Amino acid sequence: MSDNGKTEKMKESPLKRLVNFFKELKAETKRITWPSKFDAKKAAAVVAVFCAIYIIIIAILDFGFSNLFKVIFK
């Protein structure tokens, strides 16, 4: 039978696997290309504007349906 390495990994202690996980996590984090400060601010502003628009639309719909129910059930 061929040993494909799975049994070797299963024999490792849980602590060793946890340490290995964090080593790999650190290596992956270093490979991330982070956005510039300007790009991050621009993206945050876009999200804030869309949230504000969404809040306004929901508030208008809530106000409209509230008044509609008052008229219907009067």
C-alpha positions in Angstrom: 0.0 0.0 0.0 1.2 3.5 -0.7 1.5 5.9 2.2 0.3 9.3 1.0 1.2 11.2 4.1 -2.2 11.3 5.7 -1.2 8.8 8.4 1.9 10.8 9.1 -0.2 13.9 9.7 -2.7 12.0 11.9 0.2 10.9 14.2 1.2 14.5 14.9 0.1 15.8 18.2 -2.7 18.4 18.2 -0.4 21.0 19.7 2.1 20.5 16.9 -0.7 20.9 14.3 -1.9 24.0 16.0 1.6 25.6 16.0 2.0 24.6 12.3 -1.4 26.2 11.5 -0.3 29.5 13.0 3.0 29.4 11.2 1.2 28.9 7.9 -1.3 31.6 8.8 1.6 34.1 9.4 3.2 33.1 6.1 -0.1 33.6 4.2 -0.7 37.0 5.9 2.6 38.2 4.6 1.6 37.4 1.1 -1.5 39.6 1.2 -1.4 42.8 -0.9 -3.0 45.3 1.4 -4.8 48.3 -0.2 -3.2 51.8 0.2 -4.6 54.2 2.8 -6.3 56.2 0.1 -8.0 53.1 -1.4 -9.2 52.0 2.0 -10.6 55.4 2.8 -12.3 55.5 -0.6 -13.9 52.1 -0.1 -15.1 53.0 3.4 -16.6 56.2 2.1 -18.5 54.3 -0.6 -19.8 51.8 1.9 -20.9 54.6 4.2 -22.7 56.4 1.4 -24.6 53.2 0.3 -25.6 52.5 3.9 -26.9 56.1 4.3 -28.9 55.7 1.0 -30.3 52.3 2.2 -31.3 53.8 5.6 -33.1 56.7 3.9 -35.0 54.3 1.5 -36.0 52.1 4.4 -37.1 55.1 6.5 -39.3 56.4 3.6 -40.9 53.0 3.1 -41.5 52.6 6.8 -43.1 56.0 7.0 -45.2 55.4 3.9 -46.5 51.9 5.0 -47.1 53.2 8.5 -49.3 56.0 7.2 -51.0 53.6 4.7 -51.9 51.2 7.5 -53.3 54.1 9.5 -55.5 55.1 6.6 -56.7 51.6 5.9 -57.5 50.6 9.5 -59.0 53.9 10.5 
